[in-house]
Amino acid sequence: MKMLLQVLTGTCLVANVVALKYTQQQPVCQDRMRGGFSYNIMRHHCGFKLASYSSDITETASACEEASTPFLHRALANKMFSACGDVCVWDFENPDAVEFKYDADRKCYVEQRDGSCAKEHPDALETVKNHKSTLCGKEAELCHPFVPELTENIILRYCGIVGKNGQDHSPDTKGCDDSDTPQVQKSLANHMFSHCGAWCLFDYDAPESVSYAWDIYNQCWKKGGCKNHPEQKDAIARRAQACEFTTTTSTTTSTSTSTTSTSTTSTITSTTTTTTFTTTSTITTTTITTTTTTTTTSTTTTTTTTTTTTTTTTTTTTTTTASTTATTTETTTSTAASVTATTTTTTTT
């Protein structure tokens, strides 16, 4: 029994040591990875210290080359700087190779690959890399930001060189039909190819149906030729992970929050509306009563005038005349009686 207890105790000790070692190897999750960028995110990182002479981490922060701004925003959103107000920000995807340095005169961040920030602030780079290792989430699951323009820096970001297998990935590349050039450049800028040596390129707006194949003889991208190519599924999957689609989810969440605030405001508004409604109701009732009284009076007056009747009574007295005749003397006696007319008027009201 004693030996059994010793064995069990030893087994527990070993298990605890292994568990402790495993726990020590796992980074502590301190924050989550972010695919978007906003004022609220930066407030979360730095409070109100969002702008100074040496940095700008407000929602209007931008790279000096516009095409690189989405990647600067990704780095800022994930706090790829050692302290708020630092002049240097390291790229989220590849902090060892790409960095952004604030240009106070131009008020924008210059993307650079010379490692000057790392040389000037070696401890800051280590701090940033350690911070990234503690973020929750998987980098591969983050959305891909839309890149508005094809530049050399963008292709260097993807491939390290411009044109790995003879094809042209430079900002001067073109479609074999000039009308296709804008879409070719847009698709390259947004990494719509499977790997840097690929001769197939898929249209950013319609990867399921439109593709371009590198024409080695004419040195241009020819529309068609790569439909149903095995690499097409990679391009379709990348397009589906574009930030414009995942932004919809973020916007919905933001809208829900706004709705909550609006709901509170609505409660106050409802109270005011109820009071107003009660007042209006009282005025309406008074108006109706007054109108009814006026109508009744008017009707009575009219009836009185219309139904007035007149009754007339007339009395007439008749005159009687007597005549006497003699031989020599004629005597005539006339009695005139006045006619009296009496009129009685009765007015009935």
C-alpha positions as CSV (number, residue, x, y, z in Angstrom):
1,M,0.0,0.0,0.0
2,K,2.8,2.3,0.9
3,M,4.5,1.7,-2.4
4,L,1.3,2.3,-4.3
5,L,0.9,5.7,-2.6
6,Q,4.5,6.6,-3.5
7,V,3.8,5.7,-7.2
8,L,0.6,7.7,-7.3
9,T,2.3,10.6,-5.7
10,G,5.1,10.5,-8.2
11,T,2.7,10.3,-11.1
12,C,0.8,13.4,-9.8
13,L,4.0,15.3,-9.5
14,V,5.1,14.5,-13.0
15,A,1.6,15.4,-14.4
16,N,1.8,18.8,-12.5
17,V,5.3,19.5,-13.9
18,V,4.1,18.8,-17.4
19,A,1.0,20.9,-17.1
20,L,3.0,23.8,-15.6
21,K,5.6,23.6,-18.4
22,Y,2.8,23.6,-21.0
23,T,1.1,26.5,-19.4
24,Q,4.4,28.5,-19.4
25,Q,4.8,27.8,-23.1
26,Q,1.4,29.2,-23.9
27,P,1.2,33.0,-24.2
28,V,-1.4,34.7,-22.1
29,C,-4.1,36.2,-24.2
30,Q,-4.2,39.9,-23.5
31,D,-6.2,41.3,-26.4
32,R,-7.8,40.2,-29.6
33,M,-6.6,40.6,-33.2
34,R,-8.4,43.2,-35.2
35,G,-9.1,43.3,-38.9
36,G,-10.8,46.7,-38.8
37,F,-9.6,50.2,-37.7
38,S,-11.6,52.9,-35.9
39,Y,-11.4,55.8,-33.4
40,N,-12.8,53.6,-30.7
41,I,-10.1,51.0,-31.2
42,M,-7.4,53.6,-30.8
43,R,-9.1,55.0,-27.8
44,H,-9.0,51.5,-26.3
45,H,-5.2,51.5,-26.8
46,C,-4.2,55.0,-25.9
47,G,-7.1,56.9,-24.4
48,F,-7.0,60.5,-25.7
49,K,-3.3,60.5,-26.6
50,L,-4.0,60.0,-30.3
51,A,-2.0,62.8,-31.9
52,S,1.3,64.6,-31.3
53,Y,4.1,66.1,-33.2
54,S,5.8,62.7,-33.5
55,S,2.8,60.6,-34.4
56,D,-0.8,60.4,-35.5
57,I,-2.9,57.4,-34.6
58,T,-6.3,59.0,-35.0
59,E,-8.9,57.6,-37.5
60,T,-7.4,59.9,-40.2
61,A,-3.9,58.5,-39.9
62,S,-2.5,57.7,-43.4
63,A,0.5,56.4,-45.2
64,C,2.3,58.8,-47.5
65,E,1.7,56.3,-50.2
66,E,-2.1,55.8,-50.2
67,A,-1.9,52.2,-51.3
68,S,-0.1,51.3,-48.0
69,T,-2.7,53.0,-45.7
70,P,-4.8,49.8,-45.2
71,F,-1.7,48.0,-43.9
72,L,-0.8,51.0,-41.6
73,H,-4.4,50.8,-40.2
74,R,-4.0,47.1,-39.6
75,A,-0.8,47.7,-37.7
76,L,-2.3,50.6,-35.6
77,A,-5.4,48.6,-34.8
78,N,-3.3,45.8,-33.4
79,K,-1.0,48.2,-31.4
80,M,2.1,47.5,-33.3
81,F,4.0,50.3,-31.5
82,S,5.7,50.2,-28.2
83,A,4.1,53.2,-26.6
84,C,1.4,55.8,-27.6
85,G,3.2,58.7,-29.3
86,D,6.1,56.6,-30.8
87,V,7.3,57.7,-34.2
88,C,7.6,54.1,-35.4
89,V,4.9,51.6,-36.1
90,W,5.8,48.0,-37.3
91,D,3.9,46.1,-39.9
92,F,1.4,43.6,-38.5
93,E,2.1,40.8,-41.1
94,N,5.9,41.2,-41.3
95,P,7.3,43.4,-38.5
96,D,10.8,42.2,-39.1
97,A,10.9,43.6,-42.7
98,V,8.3,46.4,-42.9
99,E,7.9,49.5,-40.7
100,F,6.2,52.8,-40.9
101,K,7.9,56.0,-39.7
102,Y,6.0,59.2,-39.1
103,D,7.0,62.2,-41.2
104,A,6.0,65.3,-39.2
105,D,6.4,67.6,-42.1
106,R,4.2,65.6,-44.4
107,K,1.9,64.4,-41.6
108,C,1.9,60.8,-42.8
109,Y,3.7,57.6,-42.3
110,V,6.5,56.5,-44.7
111,E,6.6,52.8,-45.4
112,Q,10.2,51.6,-45.4
113,R,12.3,48.4,-45.5
114,D,15.7,49.7,-44.4
115,G,15.2,48.7,-40.7
116,S,16.0,52.2,-39.4
117,C,13.3,52.0,-36.8
118,A,14.5,48.6,-35.5
119,K,18.1,50.0,-35.4
120,E,17.1,53.1,-33.5
121,H,14.6,51.3,-31.2
122,P,15.6,47.6,-30.9
123,D,13.8,47.2,-27.6
124,A,10.6,48.7,-29.1
125,L,10.6,46.1,-31.9
126,E,10.8,43.2,-29.3
127,T,8.0,44.8,-27.3
128,V,5.8,44.9,-30.4
129,K,6.6,41.3,-31.4
130,N,5.9,40.1,-27.8
131,H,2.6,42.0,-27.8
132,K,1.5,40.3,-31.1
133,S,2.2,36.9,-29.7
134,T,-0.3,37.5,-26.9
135,L,-3.2,38.5,-29.2
136,C,-6.1,36.1,-29.4
137,G,-7.2,34.8,-32.8
138,K,-5.6,33.6,-36.0
139,E,-3.9,35.9,-38.4
140,A,-5.0,33.8,-41.3
141,E,-8.7,34.4,-40.4
142,L,-8.4,38.2,-40.6
143,C,-10.0,39.9,-43.6
144,H,-8.0,41.3,-46.4
145,P,-8.1,45.1,-46.8
146,F,-8.9,46.6,-50.2
147,V,-5.8,48.1,-51.8
148,P,-6.8,51.0,-54.1
149,E,-3.6,51.2,-56.2
150,L,-0.8,48.9,-57.5
151,T,2.6,50.2,-56.3
152,E,6.1,48.7,-56.1
153,N,5.7,48.6,-52.3
154,I,2.6,46.5,-52.6
155,I,4.2,43.9,-54.8
156,L,7.3,43.8,-52.6
157,R,5.0,43.2,-49.6
158,Y,3.5,40.2,-51.4
159,C,6.5,38.7,-53.1
160,G,9.7,40.5,-52.1
161,I,10.6,41.1,-55.8
162,V,8.6,42.5,-58.8
163,G,8.0,39.6,-61.2
164,K,9.4,36.3,-59.9
165,N,8.9,34.1,-63.0
166,G,9.2,36.5,-65.9
167,Q,5.7,38.0,-65.6
168,D,5.2,41.7,-64.9
169,H,3.8,42.7,-61.5
170,S,5.0,46.3,-61.6
171,P,2.8,49.4,-61.6
172,D,3.5,49.7,-65.4
173,T,2.1,46.3,-66.2
174,K,-0.8,46.2,-68.7
175,G,-3.5,44.1,-70.3
176,C,-3.0,42.9,-73.9
177,D,-6.2,44.8,-74.5
178,D,-5.7,48.3,-73.1
179,S,-9.3,48.3,-71.7
180,D,-8.3,45.4,-69.4
181,T,-5.3,47.3,-67.9
182,P,-7.2,48.9,-64.9
183,Q,-8.7,45.5,-63.9
184,V,-5.3,43.8,-64.2
185,Q,-3.6,46.3,-62.0
186,K,-6.5,46.2,-59.5
187,S,-6.3,42.4,-59.3
188,L,-2.5,42.4,-58.8
189,A,-2.8,45.1,-56.1
190,N,-5.2,42.9,-54.2
191,H,-3.2,39.7,-54.5
192,M,-5.6,37.8,-56.8
193,F,-2.9,35.2,-57.7
194,S,-2.1,32.0,-56.0
195,H,1.7,32.5,-55.7
196,C,4.3,34.9,-56.8
197,G,5.4,32.8,-59.8
198,A,1.9,32.2,-61.1
199,W,1.1,33.0,-64.7
200,C,-2.6,33.1,-63.9
201,L,-4.4,36.2,-62.5
202,F,-8.0,36.3,-61.5
203,D,-10.2,39.4,-61.7
204,Y,-10.9,41.1,-58.4
205,D,-14.5,41.8,-59.1
206,A,-15.4,38.5,-60.8
207,P,-12.8,35.8,-60.0
208,E,-15.3,33.0,-60.8
209,S,-15.7,34.0,-64.4
210,V,-12.9,36.4,-65.5
211,S,-9.2,35.5,-65.6
212,Y,-5.9,36.7,-67.2
213,A,-3.0,34.7,-68.4
214,W,0.5,36.0,-68.8
215,D,1.5,36.3,-72.5
216,I,5.2,35.7,-72.5
217,Y,5.6,36.8,-76.2
218,N,3.6,40.1,-76.0
219,Q,4.6,40.8,-72.4
220,C,1.0,41.5,-71.3
221,W,-1.9,39.9,-69.4
222,K,-4.4,38.3,-71.8
223,K,-8.0,38.0,-70.8
224,G,-9.1,34.4,-70.5
225,G,-7.0,31.2,-70.5
226,C,-7.1,30.4,-66.8
227,K,-10.7,29.6,-66.2
228,N,-11.2,26.4,-64.1
229,H,-7.4,26.5,-63.4
230,P,-6.6,24.8,-60.0
231,E,-5.3,28.1,-58.7
232,Q,-8.7,29.7,-59.2
233,K,-10.2,28.4,-56.0
234,D,-7.4,30.2,-54.0
235,A,-8.4,33.5,-55.6
236,I,-12.1,33.0,-55.0
237,A,-11.4,32.1,-51.4
238,R,-9.3,35.3,-50.9
239,R,-11.9,37.5,-52.5
240,A,-14.5,36.0,-50.1
241,Q,-12.3,37.1,-47.2
242,A,-12.1,40.7,-48.3
243,C,-12.8,43.2,-45.5
244,E,-15.8,44.7,-47.4
245,F,-17.6,41.5,-46.6
246,T,-16.5,41.1,-43.0
247,T,-17.1,44.8,-42.5
248,T,-20.8,44.1,-42.9
249,T,-20.7,42.0,-39.8
250,S,-18.8,44.7,-37.9
251,T,-21.2,47.4,-39.1
252,T,-24.1,45.3,-37.9
253,T,-22.5,45.1,-34.4
254,S,-21.9,48.8,-34.5
255,T,-25.5,49.4,-35.5
256,S,-26.8,47.2,-32.7
257,T,-24.8,49.4,-30.2
258,S,-26.2,52.5,-31.8
259,T,-29.7,51.0,-31.6
260,T,-29.3,50.6,-27.9
261,S,-28.4,54.3,-27.5
262,T,-31.3,55.3,-29.8
263,S,-33.7,53.2,-27.7
264,T,-32.8,55.2,-24.6
265,T,-33.4,58.4,-26.5
266,S,-36.7,57.1,-27.7
267,T,-37.9,56.5,-24.2
268,I,-37.4,60.2,-23.4
269,T,-39.0,61.2,-26.6
270,S,-42.0,59.1,-25.9
271,T,-42.6,60.8,-22.6
272,T,-42.6,64.2,-24.3
273,T,-44.9,63.0,-27.0
274,T,-47.5,61.7,-24.5
275,T,-47.6,65.1,-22.8
276,T,-48.1,66.9,-26.1
277,F,-50.8,64.5,-27.1
278,T,-52.8,65.1,-24.0
279,T,-52.8,68.9,-24.5
280,T,-53.8,68.6,-28.1
281,S,-56.7,66.3,-27.1
282,T,-58.1,68.9,-24.7
283,I,-58.0,71.7,-27.2
284,T,-59.8,69.6,-29.8
285,T,-62.6,68.8,-27.3
286,T,-63.1,72.5,-26.5
287,T,-63.3,73.5,-30.2
288,I,-66.0,70.9,-30.9
289,T,-68.2,72.1,-28.0
290,T,-67.9,75.8,-29.1
291,T,-68.8,75.0,-32.7
292,T,-71.9,73.0,-31.6
293,T,-73.2,76.0,-29.5
294,T,-72.7,78.5,-32.3
295,T,-74.6,76.3,-34.8
296,T,-77.5,75.8,-32.5
297,T,-77.9,79.6,-31.9
298,S,-77.7,80.4,-35.6
299,T,-80.4,77.8,-36.3
300,T,-82.8,79.2,-33.7
301,T,-82.5,82.8,-35.1
302,T,-83.2,81.7,-38.6
303,T,-86.2,79.7,-37.6
304,T,-87.7,82.7,-35.7
305,T,-87.4,84.9,-38.7
306,T,-88.8,82.5,-41.2
307,T,-91.8,81.3,-39.2
308,T,-93.1,84.8,-38.4
309,T,-96.9,84.9,-39.3
310,T,-99.3,88.0,-39.7
311,T,-103.1,87.9,-38.8
312,T,-105.2,90.9,-40.0
313,T,-108.8,91.7,-38.8
314,T,-110.9,94.3,-40.7
315,T,-114.2,95.9,-39.4
316,T,-116.4,97.9,-41.9
317,T,-119.4,100.2,-41.0
318,T,-122.0,100.8,-43.7
319,T,-123.6,104.3,-44.4
320,T,-127.5,104.7,-44.4
321,T,-129.1,107.7,-46.4
322,A,-132.7,109.2,-46.0
323,S,-134.4,111.6,-48.6
324,T,-137.7,113.8,-48.2
325,T,-139.4,115.6,-51.1
326,A,-142.0,118.5,-51.0
327,T,-143.8,120.6,-53.7
328,T,-142.1,124.0,-53.2
329,T,-139.4,123.2,-51.0
330,E,-136.9,120.4,-51.4
331,T,-135.1,119.4,-48.4
332,T,-132.3,116.9,-48.5
333,T,-130.8,115.5,-45.5
334,S,-127.6,113.6,-45.9
335,T,-125.9,111.9,-43.1
336,A,-122.4,110.8,-43.9
337,A,-121.0,108.2,-41.6
338,S,-117.3,107.8,-41.3
339,V,-115.9,104.5,-42.3
340,T,-113.8,103.2,-39.5
341,A,-111.2,100.6,-40.3
342,T,-109.5,98.9,-37.5
343,T,-106.5,96.7,-38.2
344,T,-105.2,94.4,-35.6
345,T,-101.8,92.9,-36.2
346,T,-100.7,89.9,-34.3
347,T,-97.1,88.9,-34.5
348,T,-96.3,85.5,-33.3
349,T,-92.8,84.9,-32.3
